[in-house]
Amino acid sequence: MDFRFSEEQTALAESARAFLKEYSGPEQIRAAMQSETGYDKETWRQIAVELGWTSLHIPEAHGGLGLSQVDLAILLETMGETLLCAPFFSTVALAANGILEIADDAQKSEFLPPLADGSQTATLAFTESNGGWDAADIETTATPSGDEFILEGRKYGVVDGHSAERLLIVARAPNSVGEDGISTFMVSRDQSGVSSKALPTMDQTRRLSEVGLSGVRVSKQSVLGDVGNAWPGVRRTLDLAAIALAAEQVGGASRCLEMSVAYAKEREQFGRPIGSFQAVKHKCADMFVAVETARSALVYAACIADDGSDDLSTNASLAKAWCSEAYFRCASDTIQIHGGVGFTWEYDAHLHFKRARASESWLGDPAYHRERVARAIGL
């Protein structure tokens, strides 16, 4: 397994950083945070239509470029550096991956091209009021009614659920338990019985929403794949999403290190730069180690995802647990190095701190993922 990036991958990262430096800078982030949708529509058009990032890992047969999960991780890392406000993660890392893992060929041909060309946005609605990420935590029901299903339930923490045009709803058959009876439904957000609203959250750079389902009637054609057998695909989708989130976290941690070193060189105390003090040097050195080890865990997990190995869940959990802790540690140390100004509106340090804390628990916190690894190896 070769962990060196190719020339094309390096060029992808460089071009992405150049674009995001211009269109996802501090002013653009703050403007997007205060907007109704949580992102700038013109920037999203450029990302989807002009740059074609939304088509990156979608197969060529379905309108995409057919690149790898490693390529997607490289792109997401650059987005994590700048805290890009856009429905990219929800549409690409959640919805597109969910369709690829669960849907049949005909459904892929129907649902993937609009995501690839940026004409539609979508997201995955999984978590409920219990906040769990396992099959047993699904409480939303899909009751058969003739040639239809009736969806009843409420989803929480749905990324971009207030603005996405399509929702992948994970639900279970009445009276089913565990991994049995779970299906995934493609539902339009404006469909009768569907309600959505953005939730007040600590991290304003990523909008989470509540989605209500009250007597929502959907046809059998809206079921992705086989009725009642969606869990293996859903589990793999969540594992891929964990790797994608780990990529963002590595990017954020790297940016925190960069900001800290730059500030430590320019901020003077007692007539000398604070970076010359041993305590600050140690913090920066520890941050560097955290970033590099997190990136190693991320790249290995992304390679496993591309290889189709049975170890995907284990390595996705390892990456998510370690990258979550690395990002939060780096964000915390960045606040410490910046001192009081680190939590002021003008500096980005507090935005990374909030993103780090929010993403640490989203898709499962480190303790949850360590427990998954322990169970997988028989502990």
Residue, then its C-alpha position, 0 to 999 in steps of 0.5 A: m500500500d503506497f501512502r505517497f500522494s500522486e502529482e495529481q492529488t498534490a495538484l488537487a490539494e493546491s488548487a483547492r487551497a488557492f480557491l478556498k483562500e479566496y472564497s472561504g476566508p474569515e469574512q466569507i465564513r462569517a457572512a455565511m454563518q449569518s445567512e439563512t441557509g448557512y452558506d453562500k449560493e454563488t460559492w456553492r455554484q462554483i464548487a459544484v459546477e465550475l470546479g466539479w468537486t461534487s462529482l469527485h468520487i461518483p463513478e463516471a457511469h453516473g456523471g462523476l469523475g470516478l476518483s477515490q476516497v483518498d482523493l475525497a479525503i484530500l479535498l475535505e482536509t483543505m475544507g477543514e482548514t478553512l471551515l468551508c460553509a457549504p452543503f458539500f459534506s452532507t451532499v457528497a460524504l453522506a448522501a452520495n455515499g449512501i446512494l452508492e452503498i445502498a441503492d441498486d443500479a437504476q436508482k444510482s442512475e436516477f439519483l447520483p447525476p443531480l448530485a454530481d452536477g450540483s443541481q441538487t443537494a441532499t443529506l442523510a437523516f439518521t440520528e434521533s433524540n437518543g443521539g445513538w449511531d447504532a442500528a438499535d438506536i433507529e426509532t423512526t418507523a416505516t409502516p407498509s400500507g398497500d403499495e406505499f410506506i408511512l414514515e413516522g418519527r423525528k430526526y435530530g442533528v441532520v446536517d443541512g436538513h433545513s436546506a437539502e432538497r432530498l433526504l435519505i431517511v433511515a427507518r425500521a419496520p414496526n416491531s423490528v429490532g437491531e439490524d433487522g427491518i431497516s430501510t432507507f427512503m429517498v424523500s423530498r424535503d418539500q413533501s407533505g408531512v415533512s418538516s425541517k428547521a435549523l437548530p441553534t448549535m455551538d458550531q455556526t459553521r455547520r448547520l444541524s437541523e431537526v426533521g419531522l416525519s408525520g404520516v409521510r407517504v412514500s412509494k416502494q420505488s423510494v426505497l433504496g435497495d432491498v426493503g428491510n436489508a439496508w443496514p450493511g450499506v448504512r453502516r458502511t456509509l457511516d464509516l465512510a462519513a467518519i473517515a470524511l469527518a476525520a479528514e476535516q478534523v486533520g485539516g482543522a488541526s493543521r490550520c490551528l498549528e499554523m495559526s499558533v506558530a504564526y502568532a507565537k512568532e509575532r506576539e511579544q512579551f517581556g521584550r521577546p516573541i512568545g514562541s521563544f518560551q519553552a512552554v509555548k515551544h512544547k505546545c507547538a511541538d505537541m500539536f505538530v505530533a498530533v497533526e502528523t499522527a492524525r493524518s497517518a490514521l486518516v490516510y490509512a483508513a481512506c486507503i482501506a475504504d478504497d481497497g474494500s477491506d473488511d477492516l473498514s469499520t475498525n479503521a474508520s473508528l480508529a481514525k475518527a477517535w484519534c482525529s477528534e482528540a487531535y483536533f480538539r487538543c490543537a484547537s484548545d492549545t491555539i486558544q491558550i497560545h493566543g490568550g484572550v484574543g483567541f476567543t474574540w470574534e476577529y480571530d478564527a481560533h474560537l471558530h476552530f475550537k467550536r468546530a472541534r468540540a462539535s465534530e468530536s461528538w458528531l458521528g460518535d465520540p472517541a469513547y464510542h469508537r474505541e468501544r467499537v474497536a474493542r468489540a471488533i478485536g474481542l476485548 
